[in-house]
């Protein structure tokens, strides 16, 4: 049975991308508001008041917090992963297979969130603010180091081929989600590329070769390194600030929950500012490809086809794009004013979303591009 089952109604409803955006705004907004209300009412303090100080008493509280989060997220998952694609005529799995896959993804994500919460609780207990920040940075490194394994646990992801002729190995991955784009895998330096096997079919030989070439350019220009450094700096900075605000409650279940709520607000701040740096990274790679002789028609063809596998929204209002989208629209990439010497941070925004797990952020599954799509929770779409 193929991993991707393309079940499409006869009529394909437009504005899928805008509908996904509204979903993301609703999901992110819900958890930001709940986090703010929880902090204003001091719900973590109320929780901690009824809990003893032993580890045996603390762990069930953290497990309950993770379970409540998963339950609150479920309606957004179901709408974003199944109901919206079905209504919009997009490729989707049958309901039974989708629900099984969603259950698997939620279970794995919940276990990761719980384990990270336990680590941060002990780090706060014995190391205070500095220990919490150090533990968060270590967790971020482990998330990047084990990204392929985590992605394979969250959803079925099969590596089907390797292309050893490149400077970095290129692995082809078969995913159940048409929006899967793979990534450049590595912690501080790239180790290998993952590209969707589906792109071989939809792009053709020349288009697929250009897709591989773009990934190599992201490394060659340095924009991948800048994006990775940005993501790795953003996470511990947020943990330091969050842990400092939590203060004496660090090392307790209530303090760890409070840390999660503060870090979720920090993650929201990142969702507002980091897309700009990521868009500049995409532009940097586009312009480098043109400078090295890639025909405009090849860039146009790849950009349009791959946008169709994502939001299918070639035009966006500038305000919407500047706030919510780390990848420029097709129109802006192909017809916008050409920029020379642009320096960006490729994939900084969405790498930071993935790494928010290290700070117990609650927005990592709520953003519009991956809401309800376990195949994209570890590898959020890149250009």
Secondary structure, DSSP 8 states (H G I E B T S, - for coil): --S--B---SS--S-HHHHHHHHHHHHHHHHHHHHHHHHHTTHHHHHHHTS-SSHHHHHHHHHHHHHHHHHHHHHHHHIIIIIHHHHTT--B--HHHHHHHHHHHHHHHHHHHHHHHHHHHHHHHHHHHHHHHHHHHHHHHHHHHTHHHHHHHHS-EEEEEEETTSSSEEEEEEES-TT---EEE-SSS--EEEEETHHHHHHHHHHHHHHHHHHHHHHHTSHHHHHHHHHHHHHHHHHHHHHHHHGGGTTSHHHHHHHHHHHHHHHHHHHHHHHHHHHHHHHHHHHHHHHTT--HHHHHHHHHHHHHHTT------HHHHHHH-SS--HHHHHHS---SS----TTHHHHHHHHGGGGT-S-TTTSTTTTT-GGGSSS----
